Amino acid sequence: MTSYATNDSIAYGVSDVHLPHTSVADAFQQAAASGFDLLEFFCPDFARTAPAEYARLGAAYGVRVAYHPPYTGAYDLALLPEEVASRQLGAIIADAQAMTARHIVLHPGSYRDRATSLAQLVRLFTHYAPLCADAGILLGVENFVRCYDEYALGDTVADMTTILAQVPSAAVGMTLDYGHGNVNGNTLELLHTLGPRLVSVHVADNDSSSDSHVTVGAGTVDWPSVLHATAATGFTGPYVMECADPVRALGVVRGILAS
């Protein structure tokens, strides 16, 4: 896996959703000023800001870029007809290339029949893994959570293992969302089972009843336990703050990882 660190031996990022900003340029400026190595854009509006502008701004501010595209409706890769899903994934990768994104975060989506939908994802990721590898882009499949969708894929260790075991490419791995894992009760099991396949992690806390994205320490996640277990896999980031008060969360996470 590729190292993202520029300011530290461990790389840290922030989601634009949780970094209040007035423009894409302002988001980059704030990320750089706050000591983040990477800025992850969730559903960027390419109609207003061309993908190449993310690349230009990232280079100007010394902040790397990641892309978290939508995951419902026209982006639900597991539920769409496979030809449509394939075109959509190809477009996502093309946008990521234009952004010079280092990784893409993909939710598995939802299903009508779990096994059928998982098999479709495996075929899609297998097909596009060589393109991602050639482009230097990592696909991070994010563990999902059922509180968003009764038919969510990726809420179980079995789902995640099924996908990644059948797509052994180094270009495809896991984005571990600690908040989702806290609701599902399987964060440590995911790390134990799939830790070597980590692409990125999302840092967010909650009380285990819903994915509230509160700041680190405001919920029930056992941060020393999960962060030390993550570091034990050899993972060096990016730890992407996807929570309220991300700058404070960054300081807390840094302190725990240094302890």
Sequence and secondary structure as in RCSB ss.txt:
>XXXX:A:sequence
MTSYATNDSIAYGVSDVHLPHTSVADAFQQAAASGFDLLEFFCPDFARTAPAEYARLGAAYGVRVAYHPPYTGAY
DLALLPEEVASRQLGAIIADAQAMTARHIVLHPGSYRDRATSLAQLVRLFTHYAPLCADAGILLGVENFVRCYDE
YALGDTVADMTTILAQVPSAAVGMTLDYGHGNVNGNTLELLHTLGPRLVSVHVADNDSSSDSHVTVGAGTVDWPS
VLHATAATGFTGPYVMECADPVRALGVVRGILAS
>XXXX:A:secstr
     SSSSS EEEEGGGS  SSHHHHHHHHHHTT SEEEEES  TTTS HHHHHHHHHHHT EEEEE   SGGG
 TTTS HHHHHHHHHHHHHHHHHHTEEEEEE   B SSHHHHHHHHHHHHHHHHHHHHHHT EEEEE   TTT T
TBSSSSHHHHHHHHHH   TTEEEEEEHHHHHHHT HHHHHHHHGGGEEEEEE B  SSS   B TTSSS  HHH
HHHHHHHTT    EEE SSSHHHHHHHHHHHHH 
